[in-house]
């Protein structure tokens, strides 16, 4: 899964690179410096709305690094540091006056007793990365009440592209907020310790973080009692609701995409909007994603982008399904319930349900997901809220029964979300 998270980040990064390399960002509006900190992820989205760089589009929607991608991705192999899951989060590319390219900002709302330890953990991982890599430098970060670590790493942006650049990160906490700001510059403009681009990026990051956290002497936020993404995130079920061995994914194995189809499991979520998501693994794998869009029309557009086209996994010549059990290399045609997208409605939620199930024709006595697997996904909307729930599990010989199990599990989760 780490390799797939990296591949996903690289795919999004390639799109952003095409949009930004060598370009000039229009004059960026100055950040406000409010006295009080934001109280909710919705407040954060509103404070940063006019700073979002709308040139970063993919399939007509804003894109940015997913909140699920590991922190300080440049040192992922050394740290593998997972961000918080199942909490309100925000990710966007921001126009800033200090940099010719955008500043990537990711934020998570977590209890204060969790934010500081997570920032400290990121600092230890950064220092370990620097100890093992001569092209990496770390420094402390302590500005406007935000405390954490800076990391600068010079390397090829991807093995295929070979373009060498420096990526810089700040991971810091203040109160209930955990933040990661990141930016980059080509090697021709300076290497790891280039003081100009480090300083410019830090200045931009401080401006953005101050807009979120308020002035250092300002009051810390009181959680808002009004409904919002926080209430939706809190209503997600305990992982054990999907099975006694199901738990939050730790990144330690590659069991998070049981169909090995990538496009079914990974979708680029709209950026610059409040989102909460989790990946759970065990006997089954579950991915939960909840987004709160500015309005119902935008929510429907986002929802449609998350639906998988029915012909996505069919052979262009024969029209046959090409999905097989993960790792299956036999010559005999697998037994399958074909991939299908059908209308779904329940409790005010409207949208589609995806499903498929497939197994080897010579099923072993004790099959695993590599021999037989089922996939179910709900992509629905109610008002301005979009929900994508995905369930994958070993199907055994009873493909239809596995699909019924997956549908029932996802519907229970959907029914538990507040209106």
LOBA-427408 format. One record per residue (C-alpha): z, y, x. Coordinates in nm, 3 decimals. Layout:
<sites>
@up:Z; north:Y; east:X
...
</sites>
This chain:
<sites>
@up:0.000; north:0.000; east:0.000
@up:0.066; north:0.239; east:0.286
@up:-0.294; north:0.197; east:0.394
@up:-0.408; north:0.268; east:0.037
@up:-0.184; north:0.574; east:0.007
@up:-0.337; north:0.696; east:0.331
@up:-0.687; north:0.616; east:0.204
@up:-0.619; north:0.806; east:-0.118
@up:-0.484; north:1.105; east:0.073
@up:-0.787; north:1.096; east:0.303
@up:-1.023; north:1.084; east:0.004
@up:-0.860; north:1.389; east:-0.149
@up:-0.839; north:1.550; east:0.195
@up:-1.211; north:1.500; east:0.248
@up:-1.284; north:1.682; east:-0.077
@up:-1.052; north:1.965; east:0.023
@up:-1.203; north:1.976; east:0.371
@up:-1.553; north:2.019; east:0.232
@up:-1.429; north:2.303; east:0.016
@up:-1.234; north:2.487; east:0.284
@up:-1.368; north:2.422; east:0.635
@up:-1.509; north:2.740; east:0.777
@up:-1.468; north:2.932; east:0.451
@up:-1.282; north:3.250; east:0.391
@up:-1.013; north:3.260; east:0.125
@up:-1.044; north:3.568; east:-0.101
@up:-0.769; north:3.826; east:-0.074
@up:-0.454; north:3.649; east:-0.187
@up:-0.209; north:3.816; east:-0.426
@up:0.137; north:3.881; east:-0.279
@up:0.415; north:3.645; east:-0.381
@up:0.690; north:3.786; east:-0.597
@up:1.044; north:3.762; east:-0.457
@up:1.258; north:3.704; east:-0.766
@up:1.633; north:3.739; east:-0.748
@up:1.710; north:3.406; east:-0.916
@up:1.572; north:3.064; east:-0.838
@up:1.349; north:2.877; east:-1.080
@up:1.538; north:2.646; east:-1.313
@up:1.273; north:2.391; east:-1.406
@up:0.944; north:2.251; east:-1.280
@up:0.772; north:2.446; east:-1.561
@up:0.921; north:2.766; east:-1.417
@up:0.783; north:2.674; east:-1.075
@up:0.434; north:2.616; east:-1.216
@up:0.442; north:2.953; east:-1.392
@up:0.568; north:3.143; east:-1.084
@up:0.291; north:2.997; east:-0.867
@up:0.012; north:2.999; east:-1.128
@up:-0.173; north:3.306; east:-1.001
@up:-0.161; north:3.177; east:-0.642
@up:-0.342; north:2.846; east:-0.708
@up:-0.668; north:2.819; east:-0.515
@up:-0.918; north:2.719; east:-0.782
@up:-1.187; north:2.626; east:-0.528
@up:-1.025; north:2.285; east:-0.487
@up:-1.200; north:2.098; east:-0.767
@up:-1.300; north:1.734; east:-0.806
@up:-1.472; north:1.621; east:-1.126
@up:-1.392; north:1.961; east:-1.272
@up:-1.015; north:1.947; east:-1.216
@up:-0.788; north:2.094; east:-0.953
@up:-0.689; north:1.850; east:-0.681
@up:-0.410; north:1.846; east:-0.425
@up:-0.210; north:1.590; east:-0.233
@up:-0.038; north:1.359; east:-0.481
@up:0.341; north:1.391; east:-0.516
@up:0.353; north:1.015; east:-0.447
@up:0.199; north:1.039; east:-0.097
@up:0.455; north:0.991; east:0.185
@up:0.619; north:1.299; east:0.333
@up:0.480; north:1.425; east:0.664
@up:0.174; north:1.204; east:0.631
@up:0.061; north:1.275; east:0.988
@up:0.358; north:1.067; east:1.105
@up:0.343; north:0.813; east:0.825
@up:0.335; north:0.505; east:1.047
@up:0.649; north:0.622; east:1.225
@up:0.837; north:0.734; east:0.914
@up:0.686; north:0.582; east:0.598
@up:0.903; north:0.838; east:0.422
@up:0.873; north:0.805; east:0.046
@up:0.918; north:1.114; east:-0.172
@up:1.142; north:1.102; east:-0.481
@up:0.994; north:0.909; east:-0.773
@up:1.042; north:0.952; east:-1.146
@up:1.152; north:1.315; east:-1.115
@up:0.975; north:1.642; east:-1.208
@up:0.728; north:1.730; east:-0.933
@up:0.457; north:1.985; east:-0.856
@up:0.165; north:1.988; east:-0.610
@up:-0.097; north:2.257; east:-0.552
@up:-0.326; north:2.425; east:-0.302
@up:-0.221; north:2.790; east:-0.282
@up:-0.413; north:3.094; east:-0.162
@up:-0.206; north:3.278; east:0.097
@up:-0.272; north:3.594; east:0.292
@up:-0.164; north:3.447; east:0.626
@up:-0.410; north:3.155; east:0.648
@up:-0.792; north:3.133; east:0.616
@up:-0.738; north:2.803; east:0.431
@up:-0.501; north:2.704; east:0.157
@up:-0.135; north:2.614; east:0.191
@up:-0.045; north:2.279; east:0.036
@up:0.289; north:2.294; east:-0.144
@up:0.467; north:1.996; east:-0.300
@up:0.803; north:2.030; east:-0.479
@up:1.045; north:1.787; east:-0.641
@up:1.346; north:1.864; east:-0.863
@up:1.632; north:1.630; east:-0.776
@up:2.011; north:1.653; east:-0.794
@up:2.145; north:1.872; east:-0.508
@up:2.339; north:1.577; east:-0.369
@up:2.003; north:1.403; east:-0.312
@up:1.784; north:1.689; east:-0.188
@up:1.981; north:1.763; east:0.128
@up:2.002; north:1.398; east:0.246
@up:1.629; north:1.356; east:0.184
@up:1.550; north:1.662; east:0.395
@up:1.781; north:1.533; east:0.669
@up:1.608; north:1.194; east:0.656
@up:1.272; north:1.365; east:0.698
@up:1.410; north:1.551; east:1.000
@up:1.522; north:1.229; east:1.167
@up:1.182; north:1.071; east:1.099
@up:1.006; north:1.376; east:1.246
@up:1.214; north:1.363; east:1.563
@up:1.145; north:0.991; east:1.598
@up:0.775; north:1.064; east:1.558
@up:0.790; north:1.332; east:1.829
@up:0.974; north:1.096; east:2.065
@up:0.691; north:0.844; east:2.031
@up:0.395; north:1.083; east:2.038
@up:0.323; north:1.348; east:2.303
@up:0.100; north:1.540; east:2.061
@up:0.383; north:1.596; east:1.811
@up:0.641; north:1.874; east:1.819
@up:0.939; north:1.929; east:1.586
@up:1.155; north:2.236; east:1.529
@up:1.440; north:2.318; east:1.289
@up:1.363; north:2.527; east:0.982
@up:1.622; north:2.758; east:0.825
@up:1.488; north:3.045; east:0.614
@up:1.597; north:3.208; east:0.287
@up:1.843; north:2.930; east:0.213
@up:1.588; north:2.652; east:0.275
@up:1.697; north:2.416; east:0.552
@up:1.492; north:2.137; east:0.703
@up:1.240; north:2.052; east:0.974
@up:0.901; north:2.169; east:1.101
@up:0.653; north:1.918; east:1.246
@up:0.321; north:1.987; east:1.421
@up:0.085; north:1.700; east:1.507
@up:-0.258; north:1.716; east:1.676
@up:-0.488; north:1.421; east:1.605
@up:-0.816; north:1.319; east:1.443
@up:-0.804; north:1.394; east:1.070
@up:-0.944; north:1.047; east:1.004
@up:-1.081; north:0.764; east:1.219
@up:-1.426; north:0.801; east:1.059
@up:-1.466; north:1.178; east:1.080
@up:-1.324; north:1.219; east:1.426
@up:-1.256; north:1.590; east:1.374
@up:-0.950; north:1.683; east:1.578
@up:-0.711; north:1.931; east:1.424
@up:-0.343; north:2.015; east:1.407
@up:-0.148; north:1.947; east:1.091
@up:0.180; north:2.127; east:1.038
@up:0.455; north:2.042; east:0.791
@up:0.780; north:2.190; east:0.670
@up:1.015; north:1.964; east:0.472
@up:1.321; north:2.150; east:0.347
@up:1.579; north:2.155; east:0.069
@up:1.759; north:2.423; east:-0.125
@up:1.990; north:2.334; east:-0.412
@up:1.806; north:2.104; east:-0.652
@up:1.470; north:2.148; east:-0.479
@up:1.301; north:1.938; east:-0.211
@up:0.981; north:2.093; east:-0.076
@up:0.699; north:2.007; east:0.160
@up:0.461; north:2.281; east:0.277
@up:0.165; north:2.186; east:0.497
@up:-0.141; north:2.346; east:0.654
@up:-0.390; north:2.271; east:0.933
@up:-0.625; north:2.432; east:1.180
@up:-0.917; north:2.296; east:1.391
@up:-0.854; north:2.215; east:1.756
@up:-1.088; north:2.500; east:1.856
@up:-0.833; north:2.742; east:1.710
@up:-0.535; north:2.608; east:1.903
@up:-0.335; north:2.295; east:1.966
@up:0.005; north:2.166; east:1.856
@up:0.218; north:2.447; east:1.995
@up:-0.018; north:2.732; east:1.913
@up:0.227; north:3.007; east:1.820
@up:-0.018; north:3.205; east:1.609
@up:-0.108; north:2.936; east:1.354
@up:0.244; north:2.794; east:1.349
@up:0.381; north:3.141; east:1.279
@up:0.117; north:3.220; east:1.017
@up:0.184; north:2.896; east:0.833
@up:0.560; north:2.942; east:0.844
@up:0.526; north:3.295; east:0.706
@up:0.307; north:3.169; east:0.420
@up:0.549; north:2.885; east:0.350
@up:0.849; north:3.118; east:0.340
@up:0.670; north:3.343; east:0.090
@up:0.593; north:3.051; east:-0.140
@up:0.939; north:2.897; east:-0.107
@up:1.109; north:3.229; east:-0.177
@up:0.905; north:3.265; east:-0.495
@up:1.052; north:2.930; east:-0.603
@up:1.407; north:2.954; east:-0.469
@up:1.467; north:3.323; east:-0.518
@up:1.645; north:3.551; east:-0.273
@up:1.901; north:3.379; east:-0.056
@up:2.185; north:3.579; east:-0.211
@up:2.062; north:3.508; east:-0.565
@up:2.227; north:3.266; east:-0.805
@up:2.127; north:2.901; east:-0.808
@up:1.955; north:2.788; east:-1.129
@up:2.132; north:2.632; east:-1.422
@up:1.927; north:2.340; east:-1.561
@up:1.751; north:2.447; east:-1.878
@up:1.851; north:2.266; east:-2.198
@up:1.505; north:2.313; east:-2.353
@up:1.275; north:2.011; east:-2.377
@up:1.028; north:1.967; east:-2.098
@up:0.918; north:1.736; east:-1.821
@up:1.279; north:1.684; east:-1.713
@up:1.360; north:1.527; east:-2.051
@up:1.048; north:1.310; east:-2.037
@up:1.129; north:1.191; east:-1.684
@up:1.489; north:1.113; east:-1.783
@up:1.360; north:0.903; east:-2.074
@up:1.160; north:0.665; east:-1.855
@up:1.322; north:0.322; east:-1.886
@up:1.533; north:0.150; east:-1.626
@up:1.303; north:-0.051; east:-1.396
@up:1.471; north:-0.372; east:-1.514
@up:1.324; north:-0.310; east:-1.860
@up:1.001; north:-0.451; east:-1.717
@up:1.174; north:-0.757; east:-1.573
@up:1.499; north:-0.844; east:-1.392
@up:1.342; north:-0.823; east:-1.046
@up:1.141; north:-0.501; east:-1.099
@up:1.255; north:-0.206; east:-0.887
@up:1.113; north:0.121; east:-0.746
@up:0.847; north:0.050; east:-0.487
@up:0.973; north:0.111; east:-0.134
@up:0.641; north:0.103; east:0.051
@up:0.736; north:-0.211; east:0.239
@up:0.461; north:-0.439; east:0.102
@up:0.114; north:-0.429; east:-0.049
@up:0.203; north:-0.552; east:-0.398
@up:0.143; north:-0.228; east:-0.585
@up:-0.221; north:-0.294; east:-0.686
@up:-0.241; north:-0.654; east:-0.803
@up:-0.610; north:-0.640; east:-0.896
@up:-0.721; north:-0.495; east:-0.559
@up:-0.958; north:-0.266; east:-0.750
@up:-0.829; north:0.073; east:-0.628
@up:-1.008; north:0.267; east:-0.904
@up:-0.801; north:0.102; east:-1.176
@up:-0.471; north:0.173; east:-1.008
@up:-0.533; north:0.505; east:-0.834
@up:-0.651; north:0.812; east:-1.019
@up:-0.651; north:1.171; east:-0.894
@up:-0.401; north:1.348; east:-1.118
@up:-0.459; north:1.713; east:-1.210
@up:-0.285; north:1.943; east:-0.965
@up:-0.075; north:2.258; east:-1.014
@up:0.089; north:2.118; east:-1.329
@up:0.434; north:1.960; east:-1.382
@up:0.420; north:1.583; east:-1.328
@up:0.661; north:1.292; east:-1.298
@up:0.560; north:0.950; east:-1.175
@up:0.694; north:0.617; east:-1.054
@up:0.559; north:0.298; east:-0.901
@up:0.767; north:-0.010; east:-0.976
@up:0.713; north:-0.353; east:-0.821
@up:0.848; north:-0.706; east:-0.857
@up:0.704; north:-0.991; east:-1.059
@up:0.491; north:-0.722; east:-1.224
@up:0.372; north:-0.383; east:-1.103
@up:0.406; north:-0.071; east:-1.318
@up:0.282; north:0.283; east:-1.263
@up:0.414; north:0.559; east:-1.490
@up:0.271; north:0.911; east:-1.489
@up:0.366; north:1.197; east:-1.723
@up:0.196; north:1.539; east:-1.707
@up:0.268; north:1.859; east:-1.897
@up:-0.047; north:2.072; east:-1.917
@up:-0.064; north:2.441; east:-2.018
@up:-0.227; north:2.366; east:-2.354
@up:-0.359; north:2.084; east:-2.570
@up:-0.725; north:2.144; east:-2.483
@up:-0.653; north:2.120; east:-2.111
@up:-0.440; north:1.813; east:-2.172
@up:-0.726; north:1.635; east:-2.348
@up:-0.966; north:1.717; east:-2.065
@up:-0.717; north:1.580; east:-1.812
@up:-0.655; north:1.270; east:-2.021
@up:-1.024; north:1.187; east:-2.042
@up:-1.057; north:1.208; east:-1.664
@up:-0.788; north:0.940; east:-1.630
@up:-0.975; north:0.688; east:-1.848
@up:-1.181; north:0.431; east:-1.655
@up:-1.545; north:0.408; east:-1.775
@up:-1.625; north:0.065; east:-1.918
@up:-1.920; north:0.012; east:-1.683
@up:-1.721; north:0.108; east:-1.370
@up:-1.677; north:-0.253; east:-1.262
@up:-2.003; north:-0.413; east:-1.376
@up:-2.290; north:-0.521; east:-1.152
@up:-2.573; north:-0.269; east:-1.177
@up:-2.837; north:-0.545; east:-1.192
@up:-2.679; north:-0.823; east:-1.398
@up:-2.432; north:-0.621; east:-1.606
@up:-2.163; north:-0.883; east:-1.538
@up:-1.801; north:-0.807; east:-1.462
@up:-1.731; north:-0.809; east:-1.089
@up:-1.351; north:-0.808; east:-1.096
@up:-1.199; north:-1.130; east:-0.961
@up:-0.841; north:-1.228; east:-0.871
@up:-0.724; north:-1.041; east:-0.562
@up:-0.858; north:-1.228; east:-0.257
@up:-1.060; north:-1.486; east:-0.455
@up:-1.367; north:-1.598; east:-0.257
@up:-1.473; north:-1.908; east:-0.449
@up:-1.830; north:-1.962; east:-0.561
@up:-1.745; north:-2.060; east:-0.919
@up:-1.739; north:-1.779; east:-1.174
@up:-1.379; north:-1.677; east:-1.262
@up:-1.250; north:-1.719; east:-1.616
@up:-1.191; north:-1.376; east:-1.767
@up:-1.117; north:-1.156; east:-2.062
@up:-1.364; north:-0.875; east:-1.983
@up:-1.257; north:-0.521; east:-1.903
@up:-1.236; north:-0.321; east:-2.225
@up:-1.144; north:0.034; east:-2.328
@up:-1.042; north:0.068; east:-2.694
@up:-0.891; north:0.345; east:-2.911
@up:-0.512; north:0.360; east:-2.931
@up:-0.280; north:0.559; east:-3.156
@up:0.095; north:0.542; east:-3.216
@up:0.370; north:0.789; east:-3.307
@up:0.148; north:1.093; east:-3.258
@up:0.012; north:0.966; east:-2.925
@up:-0.367; north:0.933; east:-2.928
@up:-0.601; north:0.800; east:-2.663
@up:-0.724; north:0.473; east:-2.518
@up:-0.595; north:0.139; east:-2.397
@up:-0.757; north:-0.042; east:-2.104
@up:-0.727; north:-0.415; east:-2.053
@up:-0.863; north:-0.705; east:-1.853
@up:-0.745; north:-1.047; east:-1.738
@up:-0.905; north:-1.286; east:-1.490
@up:-0.818; north:-1.616; east:-1.322
@up:-0.962; north:-1.866; east:-1.082
@up:-1.139; north:-2.156; east:-1.250
@up:-0.936; north:-2.402; east:-1.038
@up:-0.594; north:-2.258; east:-1.113
@up:-0.317; north:-2.406; east:-0.894
@up:-0.004; north:-2.555; east:-1.049
@up:0.206; north:-2.247; east:-0.962
@up:-0.039; north:-1.955; east:-0.964
@up:0.040; north:-1.609; east:-0.829
@up:-0.132; north:-1.277; east:-0.900
@up:-0.385; north:-1.375; east:-0.631
@up:-0.497; north:-1.658; east:-0.857
@up:-0.462; north:-1.500; east:-1.201
@up:-0.389; north:-1.141; east:-1.301
@up:-0.376; north:-0.921; east:-1.612
@up:-0.411; north:-0.542; east:-1.631
@up:-0.315; north:-0.311; east:-1.919
@up:-0.314; north:0.071; east:-1.919
@up:-0.239; north:0.336; east:-2.181
@up:-0.396; north:0.680; east:-2.136
@up:-0.271; north:0.895; east:-2.422
@up:-0.187; north:1.252; east:-2.523
@up:0.049; north:1.419; east:-2.767
@up:0.018; north:1.796; east:-2.779
@up:0.002; north:1.924; east:-2.420
@up:0.168; north:1.611; east:-2.274
@up:-0.045; north:1.342; east:-2.109
@up:0.091; north:0.996; east:-2.029
@up:-0.074; north:0.725; east:-1.822
@up:0.112; north:0.394; east:-1.811
@up:-0.024; north:0.097; east:-1.618
@up:0.103; north:-0.263; east:-1.610
@up:-0.027; north:-0.546; east:-1.391
@up:0.114; north:-0.895; east:-1.361
@up:0.034; north:-1.258; east:-1.289
@up:-0.134; north:-1.412; east:-1.591
@up:-0.122; north:-1.787; east:-1.528
@up:-0.347; north:-1.989; east:-1.757
@up:-0.270; north:-1.781; east:-2.068
@up:-0.473; north:-1.464; east:-2.010
@up:-0.435; north:-1.339; east:-2.366
@up:-0.059; north:-1.397; east:-2.357
@up:-0.026; north:-1.194; east:-2.037
@up:-0.216; north:-0.906; east:-2.198
@up:0.017; north:-0.917; east:-2.499
@up:0.317; north:-0.900; east:-2.263
@up:0.173; north:-0.598; east:-2.084
@up:0.087; north:-0.413; east:-2.405
@up:0.435; north:-0.471; east:-2.546
@up:0.602; north:-0.344; east:-2.228
@up:0.400; north:-0.023; east:-2.219
@up:0.443; north:0.046; east:-2.590
@up:0.823; north:0.016; east:-2.551
@up:0.809; north:0.280; east:-2.277
@up:0.588; north:0.509; east:-2.485
@up:0.816; north:0.475; east:-2.789
@up:1.114; north:0.583; east:-2.577
@up:0.962; north:0.921; east:-2.477
@up:1.094; north:1.220; east:-2.673
@up:0.864; north:1.415; east:-2.904
</sites>
